[in-house]
Amino acid sequence: MKRFTLALLCTMIAVPAAFATTPIPIAEAQRGTMVTVQGTVERITDEDEFRLADASGTIRIYVGPNWVPADVGESVIVSGFVDDDPGPREIYARSLTRADGTVITFDRRYD
């Protein structure tokens, strides 16, 4: 019984991580979940934040305490955690993949 429970628990933990690697439409990014989204940098709103847009909508991307490593108009893939606070949705980025394939990972401190 313990092996079955442990195996089930491991499967439950592994499944969300698998979903996080396949880009989803921005409109489907649910609060409190890990997601991967793909779109175009619409505008840089602060030194550590930008708006990402796809055909389904836009979302704020926070990369702090780092500088935004992409340019307006650039196509990027972002993986991270959708903040569960009320108000506009925002993704705390853990990684960003630029159009040229360069992957940038971010420190997980979001102070």
N, C-alpha and C positions, 0 to 999 in steps of 0.2 A: 504494500500500500504506500509506503514512504517513497519508493522509487517512482511509482505512478504520479504521486503528488509533485515530486521534484521535477519529473519530466514535463508535466503539465505546466508547472510554474515557469520552467525554462522556456517552453514554447510560448507562453503568454508574454514573456519579456522579450523574446526574439522577434515576434511578429511586428510590434510597433516600429522597431528599428528598421525592418525591411521596408515598411511603408514609407519611412522617412526619406529613403533614397530615390524614390520615383517622384518626379515633379508632379504636383497637383495644381489645378487652377487656383489663383489667389483667392477667389471667392469662396473656395472650399476649406480654407485654412481655419480650423476650429481652435478657439481659445484653450490653452492648457495642453496643447499637443506639440509634438515634434513634427516638423514638416519640411519638405523641400519644394520650393517654388522657382519658377523660371519666368523671366520677363526682361523688360527694358528699364534702365535707370531713367525715371521720368524727370526727377530733379533732386538736387542735393539740398537738404533743408538745414543742415548743421554740419559741423566738421566730422561728426560721428553718426550721422543719420541721413537716410535718403528714402525717396518714394520709389517703389518698384511697381510697374504696371504690366498687365497682360490683357488679353481680350475680355477677361471676366471682371477686372477691377484693379484697384491699387491697394498697397499696404505699406506702412512705414517699416523700414528696416533699420535696426539699431546695431552698430558695430563697435560701440564704445568699450573701452576707452581708446579705441583706435581711430585713425582717420579713414574716411571712406576711400576704398581702394579701387574705385571705378569712376568712369566719366558719364556725364549725361548722354543718353542715347545708346549706351553700351548694353548689350545683351548679357545677362548674368544668371547664374543659378545660385540660390541661397538656401542653406539648410540651417534650421534653428528652432527655437521654442517660441510659440505664439503666446504672448503675455496673456494672463487670465484676468487682468485688472479691467474694470469697467472703462468705457470710453473707446476711442479708436483702437482698432487692432494694431499690434506691433509685433514684429518678429525680432527676438534677440538672436542675432546671427552667430552661428558657431563656425560656419565656413561659407566662402563665396568663391565660385568658379567663374573666372573671366572668360570672355569669348575666345581667347587664345589658348584656353585649357589650363592656365595658371590657377592653382588652388591656394587660397589664402585662408588660414585658420585663425580664429580669434580666441584670445584669452577669455575664459568664462566669468571673469569678474565684471559685473554690471552695476557698479557703484555710481 
